[in-house]
Amino acid sequence: MPELPEVQSMIDSLIEQNCTNHTIIDVWTQMPKLFKNATFDKF
């Protein structure tokens, strides 16, 4: 998978805010919509 600095930054922000795993999962499920990257279609 190619590196996506924006994603890493977003995840870091969530961790800093002490977000729950549920929120992180929500962000992960939104990734295909955010990036429209064919790589995510596999998940």
Z-matrix of the N, CA and C atoms (Angstrom, degrees):
N
C 1 1.478
C 2 1.531 1 109.24
N 3 1.310 2 117.70 1 132.08
C 4 1.469 3 120.02 2 178.06
C 5 1.519 4 111.46 3 -66.24
N 6 1.305 5 115.43 4 151.97
C 7 1.458 6 119.18 5 179.44
C 8 1.525 7 109.75 6 -72.31
N 9 1.334 8 115.12 7 138.11
C 10 1.463 9 119.84 8 178.22
C 11 1.528 10 108.31 9 -125.97
N 12 1.325 11 116.52 10 91.04
C 13 1.483 12 119.72 11 -176.57
C 14 1.517 13 112.72 12 -54.54
N 15 1.336 14 116.55 13 -34.37
C 16 1.464 15 119.17 14 -179.22
C 17 1.526 16 109.87 15 -62.58
N 18 1.330 17 116.02 16 -40.67
C 19 1.463 18 119.96 17 -179.15
C 20 1.520 19 109.74 18 -66.60
N 21 1.329 20 116.70 19 -46.34
C 22 1.461 21 120.37 20 -179.77
C 23 1.518 22 110.27 21 -58.63
N 24 1.323 23 115.97 22 -42.36
C 25 1.460 24 120.94 23 179.12
C 26 1.518 25 110.86 24 -63.63
N 27 1.330 26 116.03 25 -40.66
C 28 1.461 27 120.87 26 179.95
C 29 1.533 28 109.98 27 -64.90
N 30 1.336 29 115.92 28 -43.66
C 31 1.464 30 120.13 29 -179.83
C 32 1.528 31 110.14 30 -65.50
N 33 1.347 32 116.38 31 -42.19
C 34 1.458 33 119.65 32 177.56
C 35 1.521 34 110.99 33 -57.88
N 36 1.320 35 115.92 34 -41.37
C 37 1.465 36 120.11 35 179.76
C 38 1.520 37 110.71 36 -62.66
N 39 1.330 38 116.56 37 -42.46
C 40 1.464 39 120.33 38 179.46
C 41 1.528 40 110.57 39 -62.12
N 42 1.324 41 115.69 40 -43.58
C 43 1.465 42 119.54 41 -179.02
C 44 1.523 43 109.92 42 -64.24
N 45 1.325 44 116.60 43 -41.43
C 46 1.464 45 120.37 44 179.53
C 47 1.526 46 110.59 45 -62.04
N 48 1.322 47 116.06 46 -33.01
C 49 1.469 48 119.95 47 -178.69
C 50 1.527 49 111.63 48 -84.62
N 51 1.345 50 115.81 49 3.97
C 52 1.465 51 119.88 50 179.21
C 53 1.522 52 112.05 51 60.06
N 54 1.317 53 116.09 52 35.84
C 55 1.461 54 119.30 53 179.25
C 56 1.530 55 109.68 54 -68.26
N 57 1.300 56 115.32 55 156.66
C 58 1.455 57 120.44 56 -179.84
C 59 1.523 58 110.42 57 -78.29
N 60 1.332 59 116.02 58 164.49
C 61 1.461 60 120.51 59 176.86
C 62 1.520 61 110.56 60 -59.01
N 63 1.310 62 115.98 61 -32.86
C 64 1.462 63 120.41 62 -179.56
C 65 1.527 64 110.40 63 -59.69
N 66 1.318 65 116.20 64 -41.74
C 67 1.464 66 119.97 65 -179.67
C 68 1.521 67 110.51 66 -66.48
N 69 1.335 68 116.04 67 -41.21
C 70 1.465 69 119.89 68 178.87
C 71 1.528 70 109.95 69 -62.50
N 72 1.329 71 116.47 70 -39.87
C 73 1.463 72 120.70 71 177.36
C 74 1.524 73 109.83 72 -63.37
N 75 1.321 74 117.14 73 -41.16
C 76 1.465 75 120.58 74 178.16
C 77 1.525 76 110.45 75 -58.66
N 78 1.331 77 116.06 76 -43.72
C 79 1.467 78 119.54 77 179.10
C 80 1.525 79 109.88 78 -64.01
N 81 1.332 80 116.08 79 -43.03
C 82 1.466 81 119.57 80 -179.22
C 83 1.531 82 110.77 81 -60.36
N 84 1.329 83 116.94 82 -41.42
C 85 1.469 84 119.90 83 -178.33
C 86 1.525 85 110.88 84 -70.78
N 87 1.337 86 116.80 85 -20.99
C 88 1.469 87 119.85 86 178.99
C 89 1.531 88 111.84 87 -83.89
N 90 1.336 89 116.79 88 -13.18
C 91 1.470 90 119.65 89 -175.19
C 92 1.526 91 113.58 90 -54.32
N 93 1.336 92 118.51 91 -44.58
C 94 1.474 93 117.26 92 -179.94
C 95 1.524 94 112.34 93 -57.50
N 96 1.327 95 116.77 94 -37.20
C 97 1.463 96 120.14 95 179.62
C 98 1.529 97 110.33 96 -71.81
N 99 1.331 98 116.24 97 -37.20
C 100 1.456 99 120.01 98 -176.55
C 101 1.526 100 111.24 99 -70.40
N 102 1.323 101 116.11 100 -40.89
C 103 1.465 102 119.70 101 -170.97
C 104 1.528 103 113.39 102 -108.22
N 105 1.358 104 116.72 103 -19.89
C 106 1.465 105 120.73 104 -178.46
C 107 1.525 106 109.53 105 47.91
N 108 1.337 107 115.06 106 46.60
C 109 1.457 108 121.93 107 -176.19
C 110 1.523 109 108.37 108 -102.36
N 111 1.312 110 116.78 109 126.68
C 112 1.472 111 121.76 110 -176.67
C 113 1.529 112 111.11 111 -57.60
N 114 1.333 113 117.39 112 -26.67
C 115 1.460 114 120.86 113 -178.65
C 116 1.523 115 110.68 114 -58.48
N 117 1.333 116 116.93 115 -35.79
C 118 1.462 117 120.53 116 -175.30
C 119 1.530 118 112.16 117 -75.45
N 120 1.327 119 116.69 118 -14.92
C 121 1.460 120 119.19 119 -179.37
C 122 1.521 121 111.39 120 -62.59
N 123 1.332 122 117.13 121 -21.92
C 124 1.460 123 120.98 122 -177.27
C 125 1.521 124 112.21 123 -72.47
N 126 1.323 125 116.79 124 -18.04
C 127 1.468 126 118.80 125 -172.99
C 128 1.514 127 112.19 126 -88.40
